[in-house]
Amino acid sequence: MRSSSVSLLNRTVMVYDLECRKERGSGTCVLETKNMILVSSGSKAKSIPKSVSVFILDDGTRLDGRTILRRPVERLSSA
């Protein structure tokens, strides 16, 4: 599966930081913009920058955030 064809919305994701190689959190992606995703876990939500993150999706797909630095509508329509 090409990374450009993956939708993050309403998917469970684990987020890892590329710079310090540690887990930043996990939860459900509730919003995606060009540079950020919003991950909700319980009553808390975190804004995660795509450019410094790696996302592991609920199906095991691993996405480098740098490969999806576009608005979701642009990324999905070009797939």
C-alpha positions in Angstrom: 0.0 0.0 0.0 1.4 3.4 -1.0 1.7 5.9 1.9 -0.1 8.5 -0.2 -3.3 6.4 -0.3 -3.6 5.8 3.4 -6.2 7.7 5.4 -5.4 8.3 9.0 -8.8 9.6 10.1 -10.6 7.4 12.7 -7.7 5.0 12.7 -5.9 3.9 15.8 -2.3 5.0 15.7 0.9 4.7 17.8 3.2 7.7 17.4 7.0 7.6 17.7 9.3 10.6 17.6 12.0 10.4 14.9 14.5 12.5 16.7 14.6 10.8 20.1 13.2 7.5 19.0 10.6 7.1 21.8 6.9 6.6 21.8 4.9 9.9 22.0 1.5 8.3 22.5 -1.3 6.4 20.9 -5.0 6.9 20.2 -7.5 7.7 17.5 -6.7 10.2 14.8 -9.6 12.7 14.9 -8.2 15.5 12.7 -5.5 15.7 10.0 -4.0 18.9 8.5 -1.1 19.4 6.1 1.5 19.4 8.9 -0.2 17.9 12.0 -2.6 15.2 13.2 -4.7 15.4 16.3 -4.7 12.1 18.3 -7.4 11.6 20.9 -7.0 9.2 23.8 -9.8 9.2 26.3 -10.5 12.7 27.3 -7.1 14.1 26.1 -6.0 15.1 22.6 -2.5 15.8 21.4 -1.4 17.7 18.3 1.4 15.7 16.7 3.7 17.2 14.0 4.0 14.9 11.0 7.5 16.0 10.0 9.2 14.5 13.1 7.0 11.4 13.7 6.5 7.9 12.6 3.0 6.4 12.7 2.1 2.8 13.2 -1.5 2.1 12.2 -3.9 -0.4 13.6 -3.2 -2.8 10.7 0.6 -2.7 11.3 1.3 -0.2 8.5 4.3 2.0 9.3 4.3 5.6 7.9 7.1 8.1 8.1 5.3 11.4 8.7 7.6 13.1 6.2 6.0 11.1 3.4 2.5 12.4 4.1 3.2 16.1 4.5 0.2 17.2 2.4 -3.4 17.9 3.1 -5.3 14.7 3.2 -7.6 15.6 0.3 -4.6 16.4 -1.9 -2.8 13.2 -0.9 -5.8 10.9 -1.4 -6.9 12.4 -4.7 -3.4 12.0 -6.3 -3.1 8.3 -5.3 
